[in-house]
Amino acid sequence: MDYVIIVAGGSSRRFGSDKLLTNVGGDPVVRRVLEASSGLGEQVVVTSRPEAERLGALAGGARLLLDNEGLPCGGPPRAVASAISSLEGEGRALILPGDAAWASAAGLRRLISYCSSRLASPLTSGGYVASAFICGPLGLLRRASELMCAKASAGGTARMTDLVRASLLGGQALGLTH
């Protein structure tokens, strides 16, 4: 089974208004993301408790999941770890932000085509990994998300780039092993 995890939390403080509900081309941004990822796998919209009520009606047929406040990591890493730990079986998961209004079905399908046996994430124009978009086998993503949150347990700050590092190099990349 393939899954699409849409990270749809956050207060949008820097944006100044609710990014997910901002209209782009006549639709709220989060609806555009749901439409672009439709048909790519079971859609799971993961959010925090304050955002759940406003997103409920927009989620459509997607499963709405509250992030696990008991995890040591916060922000997008906690949302991703919450979603991945709730998924059963094997397959792949595509992770993308709920405010990615520019995401296209063709681009997301292309990313998925690279992640059957390994992690895939696009590069930005500057050559950096765009860690907000990640696709990979569930087993690999489960282990990487555990390591990402373990970094927070050890006093560090978990970031989405840690998911990429952990999946490539294991605990060594996060300073969790010798």
SULLINRA-V376661 format. One record per run of one state. SS is the DSSP state (2 for helix, 1 for strand, 0 for the rest). FROM is the first residue (numbers start at 1). TO is the last residue. If there is no record, write none. Layout:
SS_FROM_TO ; SS_FROM_TO
This chain:
0_1_2 ; 1_3_7 ; 0_8_18 ; 2_19_21 ; 0_22_22 ; 1_23_24 ; 0_25_26 ; 1_27_28 ; 2_29_37 ; 0_38_41 ; 1_42_47 ; 0_48_48 ; 2_49_55 ; 0_56_62 ; 1_63_66 ; 0_67_74 ; 2_75_86 ; 0_87_91 ; 1_92_97 ; 0_98_104 ; 2_105_113 ; 0_114_119 ; 1_120_120 ; 0_121_122 ; 1_123_123 ; 0_124_128 ; 1_129_129 ; 0_130_133 ; 1_134_137 ; 2_138_153 ; 0_154_159 ; 2_160_174 ; 0_175_178
